[in-house]
Amino acid sequence: MYTNRILLSFDSGHRLLGYGGKCEVPHGHTFSAEIILNSETINEKGFVIDFVELKDKVGKWINDNWDHSFLVNDQDEELIKALELLKERKLFTFRSQNPTVEVMSKYLYEQVRRLCGDIVSKVRIWHSPTQYAEYFER
């Protein structure tokens, strides 16, 4: 079994609607997305997937959608209205879910699978250098 891993970092803001603690206040993080791919085989060039191709596909998706974006629960009407007042803004909404690293890891897993196929093994979203959540299918 071959395993590939890539780590992509991005900056985003978020808040946890209805949380009741500090994270209910809008704030930001430098997140890291760790993508792990597995394959029984390699291609004719010797790759599971070329890291350049992986970075181009997944990195582009992250840059287009999450980097320097505010990640928001679509039920957070107050925050969405406030952010819409800004001239320059970038929003990414999650359907009826808070943008926790658990939710983000599953969402990104699904995007990587769509972009790269079933070689994706798991996705970890690092909330800080010491904390992450991951999603994988059994």
N, C-alpha and C positions, 0 to 999 in steps of 0.2 A: 504494500500500500504506500503510495506517495502522498505526502502532505505538503501543501504550500500555505504560507501565511503572509499577509500584508497588513500593515498598520497605516491608516490614513487619519490625519487629525483635521478637526474643523472647529470653528467657534460658532456658538449659537446661544440664544437666550431662551428661557422658558420660565414657566411657573406651574405649580401644581394646584389646580382649582380644587377648593374644598379640603385642602390638606390640613390646615389648622396650625401649621408650624412655619418656620422661616422660609421654607421653599414655596410658600404661597405668594411670596413677594417676588415680582419679576427680577430675574438675575441671569447671569450668563456663566458659561463654562467653556473651557477648551476640552472638547470631547475627543476621544480616539475611537475609531472603528477598526476592530481587528477582524479580518476575514480569513477563515480557515477553509481550505479546499482539500478534498481527498479524491484520489483516483487509483484504480488498479493498474492503469496504463498511462503511458506518456505518448505524445505525438511523434511524428517523424523527425522533428527538430529536438526532441528530448525534453519537452515541457509537458506538465499537466496543463498549464496555461502560461503564456508569456506574462511576466510581471508588468511589462509595459502595457499590454492589452488589458490586463486586469485593472491597472491604475487608470487607464484611459476610460474604461467603461464605468467602473464603480466610483472612481474619483470624480468623474464628470457628473454622475448622478448626485453624489454628495454635494459637490460645489454648486450645482444648479438648484438643489432643493433645500439643503440644510445649512451650508456654510454661510455665516453672517445673516442668518435668518432667525426669526422668532418662531419657535415651535410652540404650538398652542392647541389646546383642546377646543374643538369647534363649538362647545357649549359655553366657553368663556367669553360671553358677549361683552362684558365690561372691558376686558383687555383688548379684544378685537376692535372695539370702537375707539379706544385710546390709540392703538397703533395705526388705525386708518387715518388719524389726524396728521400723522407724520408725512412729510413730502417724500422722503426716501424711506421705503420700508420693504421688507421681504418677509412674508408669512408662510409657514407650512402648517396646515391644520391636520390634526388627527381626529378621526370620527369618534366622538363620544368617549375619548380616552385622554388621560393626562400624558404629556410627553416625558414619561419616565424612561430610564435606560432599558427597562424590561420591554416596554412597548416599542421603543426605538429599535432594539435589537431584533425583534420579530419582524418589524416592518422592513428593516434593511435586509434581513435574511431573504425575505420574499423578493425584494428588488434584485439582489445578487443572483438568486435562482433564475429570475426572469432574464437577466442579462448574460449569465454565464452557464446556465444549465444546472443539472443535478450534481455537479461536482462540489457544490458548496456543502460544507460539513456543519459549520457553526459560525455565528457572528457574535462578537462581544462588543458592547459599547462601554467604554471606560468613562465614568463620570468624574473620576479624579485619578491620580496615579496609583491609588490603593483600592479603588472600588470599581467593579464592573458588574454588568448583568449580561448573560448570554442566552441565545436562543439556538436550538437545534431540533431536528426532528429525529425520532427514534426509528 
